[in-house]
Amino acid sequence: MSPAETQAAARTSTEPPLKIGSRTMPSRYFLAPLAGYTHLAFRTALRELGGLGLATTDLVQATMLLSGRPKSMELIATTPADRPLSVQIFSGRPEEVVRAAKWLEDAGYEGVDINMGCPMAKVNGQGGGARLMCDTSGATSLVAGVVNAVQIPVTVKMRLGWDADNLTAPALARAFEQEGVAAITIHGRTRQQGFHGSVDLEGIAATVDAVDSIPVVGNGDVRTIEDAQHMRRVTGCAAIAIGRGAMLDPWLFRKLEDVVERGEEPREPAAEEQIDFLVRHFTLMTEQHGDYSCTLFRKFAGWYGARLGIPEDLEDRLRRFTSIEEFHAIVEQIRERHGERTTTIATALVKVPNGPVERW
Ligand SMILES: Cc1cc2nc3c(=O)[nH]c(=O)nc-3n(C[C@H](O)[C@H](O)[C@H](O)COP(=O)(O)O)c2cc1C
């Protein structure tokens, strides 16, 4: 049995395993795409901890993918253990999205996700990401084009709408289902909100109500077991996608599996396991990226520091290290001084005013 099948077989929950198109999910707790973070190394390290269902790559620009850009190839790098996986693509040019989906299917990928949620100007400016939510018929024909071009399940990730006056997600979800989309992931904010304000669970529920039978995956601000259970209860969503919460607590998927699937107490990782995870993630990264991993890994420091018991001064060094040897030297000090922290809040969550410090 593959690890995913073993995971599915160990379930005691009365809830049947979730299917997305032809694919059976080993868990209802998914990894949301986080550009710059959800690379192969992070996905693999998380899967090894247990409890993770579907993972999705960072968003990949369709044209770049089709032209075989090395950066795009890095983003779609995967292994047999990295399953189930969907590749997320975007472009404002529908024909490119269709061709990219076909390319992915021909290359053996088992799922494709279309990005309709990205709020970034460079993505929206090309007519991609959340901008697509403003054009119901254009978005629907793009989705239909992709669904008709491939056999693998096609999913869509979107927000509630462009702004509070244009909450198009329910209508779009219904239209996409009719075109044959296998699932919808819905981040409970509008494009206008960016990452501000709170997630609107009623908005997610409205999308759940709008579809007939495809799974709707709820997303946004899930950081704890309770958050996940609350979102499922209030919205009726079939699954949850967790993004930043996975960096703040990489064991969240395993703990959800313990509690929801097995009806047991959540297992908290001991200090040694926490440090082993840090080393494992970095080592996996070096296998793909070599010395460049030092640069790629540094931005995880602010997310991991609090959860992994890394003293603030060592977290600061992890934010600046420049060699693989230096990483391991810092880890040795973390082993000796694990838990010597004054704050339990992740640095990545500490809000600072905008602009230069003298103008705060
Ligand atoms: C740094 C960062 C990168 C992101 N990159 C993507 C992306 O590539 N594709 C996408 O659909 N959403 C992306 N998102 C949005 C997340 O997938 C998710 O919808 C959002 O962060 C809310 O979920 P969370 O609170 O669990 O993180 C990104 C979010 C962040 C913070």
The ligand as an SDF file (V2000), in Angstrom:
LIG
                    3D

 31 33  0  0  0  0  0  0  0  0999 V2000
    2.6780   34.0410    0.9160 C   0  0  0  0  0  0  0  0  0  0  0  0
    1.3970   33.5780    0.2940 C   0  0  0  0  0  0  0  0  0  0  0  0
    1.4130   33.0320   -0.9800 C   0  0  0  0  0  0  0  0  0  0  0  0
    0.2230   32.5950   -1.5800 C   0  0  0  0  0  0  0  0  0  0  0  0
    0.2680   32.0210   -2.8190 N   0  0  0  0  0  0  0  0  0  0  0  0
   -0.8660   31.5400   -3.3760 C   0  0  0  0  0  0  0  0  0  0  0  0
   -0.8380   30.8700   -4.6350 C   0  0  0  0  0  0  0  0  0  0  0  0
    0.2090   30.6800   -5.2440 O   0  0  0  0  0  0  0  0  0  0  0  0
   -2.0310   30.4290   -5.1460 N   0  0  0  0  0  0  0  0  0  0  0  0
   -3.2260   30.6050   -4.4820 C   0  0  0  0  0  0  0  0  0  0  0  0
   -4.2720   30.1820   -4.9710 O   0  0  0  0  0  0  0  0  0  0  0  0
   -3.2660   31.2080   -3.2880 N   0  0  0  0  0  0  0  0  0  0  0  0
   -2.1280   31.6630   -2.7230 C   0  0  0  0  0  0  0  0  0  0  0  0
   -2.1720   32.2420   -1.4860 N   0  0  0  0  0  0  0  0  0  0  0  0
   -3.4470   32.2460   -0.7470 C   0  0  0  0  0  0  0  0  0  0  0  0
   -3.5470   31.0100    0.1400 C   0  0  0  0  0  0  0  0  0  0  0  0
   -3.5990   29.8250   -0.6230 O   0  0  0  0  0  0  0  0  0  0  0  0
   -4.7990   31.0680    1.0290 C   0  0  0  0  0  0  0  0  0  0  0  0
   -5.9300   31.1850    0.2030 O   0  0  0  0  0  0  0  0  0  0  0  0
   -4.7670   32.2390    2.0000 C   0  0  0  0  0  0  0  0  0  0  0  0
   -3.4860   32.4240    2.5590 O   0  0  0  0  0  0  0  0  0  0  0  0
   -5.7790   32.0360    3.1310 C   0  0  0  0  0  0  0  0  0  0  0  0
   -5.5550   30.7950    3.7600 O   0  0  0  0  0  0  0  0  0  0  0  0
   -4.6640   30.6410    5.1040 P   0  0  0  0  0  0  0  0  0  0  0  0
   -5.2130   31.6200    6.1090 O   0  0  0  0  0  0  0  0  0  0  0  0
   -4.8720   29.2100    5.5070 O   0  0  0  0  0  0  0  0  0  0  0  0
   -3.2550   30.9690    4.7430 O   0  0  0  0  0  0  0  0  0  0  0  0
   -1.0100   32.7180   -0.8890 C   0  0  0  0  0  0  0  0  0  0  0  0
   -1.0170   33.2710    0.3920 C   0  0  0  0  0  0  0  0  0  0  0  0
    0.1590   33.6980    0.9910 C   0  0  0  0  0  0  0  0  0  0  0  0
    0.1160   34.2610    2.3810 C   0  0  0  0  0  0  0  0  0  0  0  0
  1  2  1  0
  2  3  1  0
  2 30  2  0
  3  4  2  0
  4  5  1  0
  4 28  1  0
  5  6  2  0
  6  7  1  0
  6 13  1  0
  7  8  2  0
  7  9  1  0
  9 10  1  0
 10 11  2  0
 10 12  1  0
 12 13  2  0
 13 14  1  0
 14 15  1  0
 14 28  1  0
 15 16  1  0
 16 17  1  0
 16 18  1  0
 18 19  1  0
 18 20  1  0
 20 21  1  0
 20 22  1  0
 22 23  1  0
 23 24  1  0
 24 25  2  0
 24 26  1  0
 24 27  1  0
 28 29  2  0
 29 30  1  0
 30 31  1  0
M  END
$$$$
